[in-house]
Every structure is written in structure tokens, then in C-alpha cells.
Amino acid sequence: MGHAGMAAAAVRYLRSVGAPTAAEPFDTLPRPALRTVGADERMPVDAQEFRRVLGHFASGVTVITAHDPEGGGPTGFACQSFASLSLDPPLVVFMVARTSTTWPRIARAGAFCVNVLGADQDRLCRAFAVSGADKFAGVSHTPAPVTASPRLRSVPAWIDCTIRAVHTGGDHLIVVGHVEALGAERGGDPLLFHQGRFGRFST
């Protein structure tokens, strides 16, 4: 099933449970054609050195969530590769490993919610970074207003999105989301990730 079919299935599911949905299904590009990495594309530097140097770039931390209409409920993963992409139209982007077991469930939903974590939520981040565990155990959440993706109650901000496009990027996929709704629930410092450690702003 292509992404357009996934989106239509998600809309039918959301309507069946009485959740509000976007007025019309969104248009998507075809599923990206996956291929092996060519010999001329191999990294010219050591992988560990690549991670060490790139680790100097501090980033915020999010949890990407969705409600899998075929997989038994909520799903999600911790993601630091997230950014705003466009103001008009409102687009955001996140990157996910092609080997991720969570991504197929998000793709089936055709939608996702970005939960921006606060400085005191490193434990929540670690819970969603573990593979194979019940990540939502003890985590309170409500349906996001348009897609019904899980919106974590305790986060400072959230962004409710439908999937607009998916592109290949080496060993990752680049997922573009169209923002359908968003909000900021509380103030406070963001959770930061830098050189393999969590941190916060200090003045």
C-alpha cells in the first residue's frame, strides 16, 4: 500500500472512532525506491570519528508518535533529527533509520505528532529510545486534535502532522510532515542532547 492509501486508511479509521480529521486526504509522493549504497558513496572517514565530530552539534529532543490503525495502538520513538522546514506551507521534517521497526507503523498511520521534550524529561526520552519495550507504560497521553496521534500530556509543545512526502537519505529516511495543528502547553527550558549526553541551558 502506498502512502496515499495509508493516509486514506488512517482517515477512515479516525472517522470510525469519532476523531476529527483533516478535510481531505493529503497528496503524497510515491514510496521512495530503496537501494544499496554505492561504492563511490561510502564515507571517506571512520564512522566513530564521524559521530564524534557531529556530536559537537547540540540539538533538541522530541518523541515522534502515531496511532497505528493495524498494529494495536500507539507507537513512537525518541528523535533528535527533527527540524522546521517551511513556513508556507507549514512543513516539518524528521529523519528515521531505514532499519527502524517503529517507522512502518507510523507510515501505516499516515500521520504523526512531534512531542517536544522539556529539560526535565530525559527519563521519558530514554523510555522511547528502547526497542521492544512498552514505551507508553505509565505515560499519559491524549489524541492530537486532527490526526489523533498520541500527544504526550507533559511535554512543553506538540505539532500534529500528516505525512506529505518521504525521501531516501543514505541509511535514513527523510519524512516531511504537513502541520495540521500545534500548541505550546508550558514554558521552561528544552531538553538538549550534546556529545552523547542530555543537558539544558545555563546562564
Backbone bond lengths (Angstrom), bond angles and torsions (degrees), N, CA, C in turn:
res aa  C-N    CA-C-N  psi(-1)  N-CA   C-N-CA  omega(-1)  CA-C   N-CA-C  phi
1 M - - - 1.460 - - 1.523 109.36 -
2 G 1.332 117.82 129.46 1.459 121.31 178.08 1.509 110.91 -74.94
3 H 1.347 115.57 175.63 1.460 119.42 -178.14 1.529 112.01 -65.71
4 A 1.344 117.35 -33.45 1.460 119.23 177.50 1.526 110.32 -63.01
5 G 1.357 115.32 -41.43 1.460 118.83 177.11 1.509 112.13 -65.57
6 M 1.344 115.91 -38.06 1.461 119.92 176.81 1.524 110.65 -62.35
7 A 1.332 116.08 -41.91 1.460 119.83 -179.71 1.521 110.77 -63.23
8 A 1.356 116.09 -43.93 1.463 119.77 -179.86 1.522 110.59 -63.17
9 A 1.342 116.69 -41.17 1.465 120.02 178.21 1.524 110.76 -63.14
10 A 1.339 116.34 -39.26 1.460 120.09 179.23 1.519 111.03 -63.94
11 V 1.345 116.37 -42.61 1.464 120.32 179.21 1.517 110.65 -62.60
12 R 1.350 116.65 -43.84 1.473 119.07 178.94 1.518 111.21 -61.29
13 Y 1.343 116.57 -41.37 1.462 120.37 179.45 1.517 110.89 -63.38
14 L 1.349 116.77 -47.86 1.458 120.28 -177.38 1.525 111.22 -61.65
15 R 1.328 115.91 -39.39 1.468 119.07 177.56 1.523 110.96 -65.32
16 S 1.351 116.54 -36.27 1.466 119.78 -177.90 1.520 112.43 -66.07
17 V 1.336 116.88 -27.10 1.466 120.19 179.64 1.524 111.70 -100.08
18 G 1.338 115.87 6.99 1.454 119.43 175.29 1.505 115.24 81.72
19 A 1.331 117.85 12.86 1.461 119.89 179.88 1.518 109.63 -83.70
20 P 1.356 117.70 144.85 1.462 119.50 176.04 1.519 110.09 -67.63
21 T 1.329 116.25 146.32 1.458 121.03 -179.91 1.511 109.81 -131.21
22 A 1.322 115.96 166.43 1.454 120.20 174.99 1.522 108.73 -61.83
23 A 1.316 116.39 154.68 1.454 121.22 -174.83 1.529 111.73 -59.25
24 E 1.328 118.05 -41.10 1.448 121.61 -179.10 1.525 109.61 -137.33
25 P 1.340 117.03 153.07 1.473 118.31 174.26 1.514 110.14 -60.19
26 F 1.333 116.48 147.31 1.451 120.22 -179.19 1.518 110.67 -85.84
27 D 1.330 115.49 155.08 1.460 120.76 176.77 1.523 109.00 -85.83
28 T 1.323 116.63 141.60 1.456 120.57 179.39 1.513 110.18 -132.19
29 L 1.315 115.68 161.63 1.453 121.20 171.29 1.518 108.76 -80.94
30 P 1.348 117.84 161.40 1.472 119.17 176.45 1.522 110.69 -61.13
31 R 1.331 115.69 158.69 1.460 120.16 176.34 1.531 108.95 -56.73
32 P 1.345 117.62 133.82 1.470 119.16 -177.31 1.523 111.75 -63.31
33 A 1.328 115.66 143.07 1.457 120.78 177.64 1.528 108.76 -78.87
34 L 1.324 116.94 117.32 1.453 121.21 -179.38 1.526 110.00 -86.05
35 R 1.321 116.36 144.31 1.449 121.29 179.60 1.517 108.41 -148.30
36 T 1.331 115.95 165.61 1.451 119.81 176.62 1.521 109.70 -75.65
37 V 1.316 116.29 158.70 1.461 121.32 179.07 1.523 109.03 -77.88
38 G 1.334 116.72 128.93 1.448 121.24 -178.70 1.523 112.14 -71.64
39 A 1.337 116.09 158.90 1.461 120.65 -178.60 1.522 111.49 -60.99
40 D 1.351 116.23 -33.32 1.462 119.58 -179.33 1.520 113.06 -79.28
41 E 1.327 117.18 -2.21 1.460 121.56 179.46 1.526 112.11 -104.78
42 R 1.314 117.23 -1.76 1.458 120.07 -178.10 1.517 110.81 -64.39
43 M 1.335 115.74 148.31 1.442 121.34 -176.81 1.526 111.11 -66.37
44 P 1.341 117.66 129.07 1.467 120.02 -178.84 1.525 113.16 -79.24
45 V 1.326 117.70 -2.49 1.461 121.36 -179.78 1.525 109.04 -125.22
46 D 1.309 116.34 163.03 1.457 122.63 179.46 1.535 110.55 -64.39
47 A 1.326 116.30 139.88 1.464 120.75 -177.26 1.526 111.75 -60.46
48 Q 1.316 117.87 -39.96 1.459 120.84 179.73 1.532 110.63 -65.59
49 E 1.321 117.15 -38.44 1.456 120.44 177.75 1.523 110.67 -67.41
50 F 1.314 116.12 -37.74 1.470 121.05 175.98 1.527 110.28 -58.24
51 R 1.344 116.69 -48.67 1.461 120.69 179.75 1.529 111.11 -64.20
52 R 1.335 117.07 -40.28 1.469 120.20 -178.08 1.524 111.87 -63.03
53 V 1.314 115.97 -46.49 1.466 119.68 -178.24 1.527 111.00 -68.97
54 L 1.335 117.43 -46.14 1.466 120.21 -179.77 1.522 111.94 -66.43
55 G 1.341 116.70 -21.89 1.458 120.60 177.87 1.513 113.52 -65.53
56 H 1.332 117.83 -13.75 1.456 121.38 177.33 1.531 112.01 -73.60
57 F 1.327 116.42 -13.35 1.460 120.05 177.60 1.523 108.57 -87.73
58 A 1.323 117.06 113.81 1.469 121.45 179.28 1.526 109.92 -77.82
59 S 1.313 115.91 141.99 1.460 120.18 179.31 1.520 110.27 -136.10
60 G 1.319 114.86 161.64 1.448 120.11 169.98 1.524 109.45 -78.23
61 V 1.321 116.29 175.37 1.467 121.18 -178.38 1.520 108.90 -130.75
62 T 1.327 116.25 136.85 1.456 121.66 178.34 1.522 109.96 -130.20
63 V 1.320 115.62 167.13 1.461 122.51 167.06 1.524 106.51 -120.57
64 I 1.335 116.32 120.99 1.458 122.25 177.56 1.521 108.06 -92.20
65 T 1.328 116.86 123.97 1.465 120.67 -177.11 1.526 110.67 -124.90
66 A 1.320 115.13 158.50 1.463 121.70 175.81 1.518 108.23 -155.83
67 H 1.325 115.43 165.39 1.463 120.55 174.48 1.516 107.69 -113.40
68 D 1.323 115.90 107.53 1.460 122.14 -176.48 1.527 109.33 -75.07
69 P 1.339 117.98 114.09 1.468 119.45 -177.62 1.521 113.30 -68.63
70 E 1.332 117.82 -15.44 1.464 120.61 -177.88 1.522 112.93 -115.81
71 G 1.331 117.25 -9.35 1.452 119.07 -170.77 1.508 115.79 -112.03
72 G 1.312 118.56 20.43 1.454 119.95 171.15 1.513 116.33 84.98
73 G 1.317 118.84 28.54 1.451 118.54 171.40 1.510 115.25 118.94
74 P 1.337 116.41 -151.45 1.461 120.92 -171.75 1.524 112.85 -73.24
75 T 1.315 114.81 151.05 1.454 121.87 176.48 1.520 108.37 -144.83
76 G 1.327 117.03 160.73 1.459 118.84 179.73 1.515 112.10 179.09
77 F 1.333 115.26 167.95 1.455 120.62 177.73 1.521 109.78 -153.36
78 A 1.340 115.63 153.49 1.463 121.61 177.01 1.520 108.99 -74.55
79 C 1.331 116.49 136.23 1.460 120.67 -173.90 1.521 110.29 -143.46
80 Q 1.333 116.47 121.70 1.460 119.89 173.64 1.525 111.17 -101.05
81 S 1.345 117.34 -12.04 1.469 121.32 179.25 1.518 109.72 -88.80
82 F 1.309 115.70 70.69 1.463 122.66 -179.28 1.517 109.02 -132.50
83 A 1.336 116.57 144.77 1.469 119.94 178.73 1.520 109.92 -159.04
84 S 1.327 115.89 157.81 1.454 120.37 169.02 1.523 107.17 -76.28
85 L 1.333 117.34 148.62 1.455 121.71 -174.79 1.522 112.68 -121.20
86 S 1.331 117.48 -43.94 1.463 120.56 -174.39 1.520 109.41 -149.61
87 L 1.344 115.53 143.20 1.460 120.78 176.33 1.521 111.30 -88.75
88 D 1.324 116.72 -37.07 1.461 121.37 -178.06 1.521 109.57 -138.41
89 P 1.342 118.86 98.61 1.462 126.96 4.28 1.530 111.13 -76.16
90 P 1.338 116.79 161.84 1.474 119.77 -179.27 1.523 111.27 -73.78
91 L 1.332 116.01 109.01 1.460 121.33 -177.38 1.520 110.12 -128.64
92 V 1.317 115.63 145.49 1.466 122.57 171.75 1.520 107.74 -127.28
93 V 1.321 116.40 168.77 1.451 120.02 -178.38 1.528 109.78 -143.64
94 F 1.334 116.66 143.56 1.460 120.94 169.02 1.521 108.88 -138.45
95 M 1.323 115.03 157.42 1.456 121.39 179.98 1.523 109.88 -113.58
96 V 1.314 115.83 140.70 1.459 121.24 -179.27 1.524 108.70 -138.68
97 A 1.337 116.39 141.98 1.462 120.73 -179.81 1.522 110.92 -62.88
98 R 1.312 116.48 141.34 1.456 120.43 178.64 1.517 111.43 -63.70
99 T 1.334 117.85 -20.91 1.467 121.73 179.51 1.525 112.72 -88.16
100 S 1.329 117.85 -0.18 1.463 121.18 -177.00 1.524 110.90 -61.52
101 T 1.333 116.17 134.85 1.466 120.50 175.18 1.522 111.83 -86.17
102 T 1.340 116.68 -13.27 1.465 120.77 178.47 1.519 110.92 -83.58
103 W 1.328 117.40 -35.04 1.457 120.39 -175.35 1.530 113.72 -55.29
104 P 1.349 121.32 -45.09 1.469 118.71 179.98 1.525 113.04 -56.88
105 R 1.316 117.35 -32.68 1.466 120.48 179.51 1.535 110.68 -71.87
106 I 1.337 116.91 -37.03 1.460 120.19 176.11 1.523 109.77 -67.31
107 A 1.334 116.34 -41.33 1.463 120.49 178.96 1.527 110.89 -60.85
108 R 1.336 117.60 -40.47 1.462 120.61 178.38 1.518 111.13 -62.18
109 A 1.332 116.45 -35.97 1.466 120.42 -179.84 1.514 111.08 -69.47
110 G 1.341 117.27 -31.37 1.457 120.41 -177.69 1.511 113.14 73.41
111 A 1.331 117.25 11.51 1.460 121.63 -175.26 1.516 109.10 -159.92
112 F 1.342 116.23 164.85 1.458 120.26 179.02 1.522 109.58 -161.02
113 C 1.338 114.93 163.65 1.464 121.43 174.42 1.521 107.85 -123.06
114 V 1.329 116.26 130.29 1.461 122.30 174.74 1.523 107.42 -91.38
115 N 1.325 117.20 119.55 1.457 122.78 177.89 1.522 108.34 -105.98
116 V 1.328 116.92 110.09 1.457 122.11 -177.45 1.528 108.78 -81.59
117 L 1.334 117.41 123.76 1.456 121.19 -174.30 1.526 112.20 -87.53
118 G 1.339 114.43 147.65 1.451 121.85 177.56 1.521 111.42 -93.33
119 A 1.329 115.72 169.72 1.465 122.00 -172.86 1.521 113.46 -59.50
120 D 1.318 117.51 -24.50 1.462 121.30 -177.04 1.532 112.92 -96.27
121 Q 1.340 117.66 13.95 1.464 120.29 -171.79 1.526 113.33 -115.03
122 D 1.326 117.38 30.63 1.459 119.62 177.42 1.527 111.46 -64.67
123 R 1.334 117.62 -33.31 1.471 120.10 178.17 1.527 110.60 -65.11
124 L 1.330 116.52 -39.60 1.463 120.80 177.62 1.527 110.19 -63.74
125 C 1.318 116.57 -40.65 1.458 120.85 177.52 1.521 110.68 -60.46
126 R 1.326 117.06 -46.34 1.469 120.56 -178.98 1.525 111.50 -62.06
127 A 1.329 116.63 -35.80 1.467 120.45 179.44 1.530 110.77 -62.46
128 F 1.333 116.57 -37.73 1.463 120.05 -178.84 1.520 112.48 -86.23
129 A 1.322 117.58 -6.14 1.459 121.35 177.39 1.520 112.27 -90.12
130 V 1.327 117.39 -8.48 1.471 121.81 -177.53 1.525 109.60 -87.67
131 S 1.308 116.34 130.70 1.460 121.07 179.35 1.516 110.79 -86.53
132 G 1.327 116.12 137.05 1.452 121.19 173.78 1.511 115.60 87.61
133 A 1.341 118.50 -8.26 1.461 120.74 -178.87 1.526 110.49 -90.60
134 D 1.331 115.97 167.30 1.460 120.94 173.31 1.527 106.94 -81.10
135 K 1.313 116.37 91.30 1.463 121.44 -172.49 1.523 112.83 -67.14
136 F 1.310 117.82 -23.61 1.459 121.17 -175.99 1.530 112.79 -94.67
137 A 1.335 117.64 3.98 1.462 120.47 179.40 1.524 110.02 -61.28
138 G 1.321 116.71 119.75 1.449 121.70 178.57 1.513 115.04 75.34
139 V 1.327 118.27 6.37 1.464 122.26 -178.92 1.520 108.71 -101.39
140 S 1.320 116.28 117.66 1.455 121.05 -179.10 1.525 110.00 -80.25
141 H 1.334 116.12 135.13 1.457 119.68 179.40 1.526 110.51 -152.14
142 T 1.312 115.62 158.77 1.460 123.22 177.83 1.525 108.27 -129.92
143 P 1.337 118.48 161.11 1.464 119.81 179.09 1.529 111.12 -69.96
144 A 1.315 117.06 133.78 1.461 120.81 172.33 1.533 108.25 -63.08
145 P 1.326 118.30 150.39 1.464 120.62 -166.63 1.527 116.26 -64.99
146 V 1.320 119.55 -29.33 1.463 120.73 -176.63 1.523 111.87 -103.23
147 T 1.326 118.10 -49.29 1.465 120.65 -174.08 1.520 114.11 -97.32
148 A 1.334 117.20 -11.04 1.465 122.86 -176.36 1.521 112.92 66.02
149 S 1.340 117.94 14.32 1.464 120.68 172.20 1.518 109.12 -63.55
150 P 1.339 119.25 149.72 1.464 120.42 -177.67 1.532 112.10 -62.25
151 R 1.308 115.52 124.10 1.463 122.83 174.84 1.530 106.85 -106.01
152 L 1.319 116.27 110.89 1.459 120.10 -176.61 1.525 109.69 -67.31
153 R 1.326 116.38 130.27 1.462 120.82 -171.97 1.520 113.69 -64.46
154 S 1.314 117.90 -32.16 1.460 120.23 -169.17 1.520 114.45 -90.93
155 V 1.328 119.36 -1.38 1.459 120.25 -173.00 1.533 111.55 -81.02
156 P 1.339 117.10 151.98 1.464 120.04 179.55 1.525 113.55 -68.12
157 A 1.344 117.71 -32.59 1.461 120.05 -176.46 1.527 109.68 -150.88
158 W 1.330 115.89 157.01 1.458 121.93 -179.57 1.526 109.57 -145.74
159 I 1.348 115.74 153.36 1.457 122.37 -178.68 1.528 107.59 -138.07
160 D 1.316 116.97 116.35 1.460 123.86 -175.57 1.531 108.65 -95.72
161 C 1.333 117.58 123.37 1.466 121.20 -169.51 1.526 112.91 -135.27
162 T 1.320 115.30 152.71 1.457 122.17 164.87 1.528 107.77 -106.68
163 I 1.325 117.10 150.98 1.456 120.81 -177.73 1.528 109.38 -76.23
164 R 1.327 116.04 123.02 1.462 121.91 179.37 1.534 111.66 -94.73
165 A 1.335 117.42 -41.16 1.460 120.67 -177.45 1.521 109.59 -160.60
166 V 1.320 115.62 157.84 1.468 122.50 175.65 1.521 107.77 -134.02
167 H 1.339 116.39 128.65 1.462 121.62 -179.75 1.527 109.01 -124.06
168 T 1.330 116.67 155.63 1.452 120.51 174.64 1.515 110.14 -85.74
169 G 1.323 115.78 145.16 1.456 122.25 176.45 1.516 109.18 -145.76
170 G 1.333 116.75 77.93 1.459 119.53 -178.05 1.513 111.08 65.36
171 D 1.347 116.55 -124.61 1.462 119.75 -179.24 1.528 112.39 -88.40
172 H 1.328 116.90 10.05 1.465 121.79 177.61 1.534 111.10 -123.75
173 L 1.323 115.41 164.57 1.453 122.96 170.11 1.522 108.57 -108.51
174 I 1.307 116.23 143.20 1.465 123.12 178.67 1.523 107.23 -105.33
175 V 1.319 116.52 111.47 1.458 122.01 -174.28 1.527 109.46 -104.30
176 V 1.328 116.14 120.36 1.465 122.03 179.46 1.523 108.50 -100.67
177 G 1.321 116.37 126.89 1.455 121.34 -179.99 1.515 112.40 -115.43
178 H 1.324 116.21 139.91 1.469 121.78 174.04 1.526 108.12 -91.34
179 V 1.308 117.29 124.26 1.464 121.71 -176.24 1.526 109.51 -75.44
180 E 1.339 115.47 121.66 1.459 122.23 179.12 1.530 112.10 -100.69
181 A 1.325 116.48 -29.14 1.466 121.83 179.22 1.515 107.54 -163.44
182 L 1.325 116.73 158.43 1.458 120.34 178.80 1.516 109.23 -162.88
183 G 1.329 115.73 164.35 1.449 119.77 -179.78 1.514 111.62 -169.60
184 A 1.318 115.86 159.17 1.460 122.90 175.69 1.524 107.12 -121.87
185 E 1.324 116.18 118.80 1.462 121.20 -172.58 1.520 112.96 -90.93
186 R 1.324 118.01 -30.12 1.456 120.38 -177.73 1.521 109.96 -154.42
187 G 1.312 116.08 160.52 1.449 120.79 178.28 1.515 110.92 -85.99
188 G 1.328 115.74 -160.06 1.453 120.14 179.36 1.510 112.53 107.90
189 D 1.320 116.07 167.02 1.456 121.87 -178.53 1.524 111.26 -75.44
190 P 1.343 116.45 152.59 1.471 119.95 177.04 1.520 111.12 -82.55
191 L 1.324 115.46 160.14 1.461 120.88 170.56 1.522 107.94 -80.13
192 L 1.337 116.55 128.61 1.454 121.59 -179.73 1.531 110.60 -112.78
193 F 1.328 115.81 152.89 1.461 121.40 176.26 1.519 107.65 -127.54
194 H 1.348 115.45 126.09 1.455 120.66 -175.49 1.515 109.95 -150.67
195 Q 1.324 116.76 123.96 1.459 122.93 178.54 1.529 112.58 51.42
196 G 1.327 115.29 45.34 1.451 120.91 175.14 1.511 115.58 79.02
197 R 1.350 117.57 7.77 1.463 120.05 -177.90 1.525 109.95 -131.11
198 F 1.340 114.59 151.89 1.458 120.51 172.44 1.521 109.73 -83.65
199 G 1.338 115.63 151.07 1.451 119.73 178.30 1.508 110.81 -159.44
200 R 1.333 115.41 -172.67 1.447 121.59 179.49 1.524 109.08 -148.51
201 F 1.338 116.11 169.26 1.454 120.19 177.03 1.526 110.55 -66.01
202 S 1.331 116.07 146.13 1.451 120.72 170.67 1.515 108.42 -136.75
203 T 1.338 117.03 141.26 1.461 120.79 -177.95 1.514 110.11 -124.67
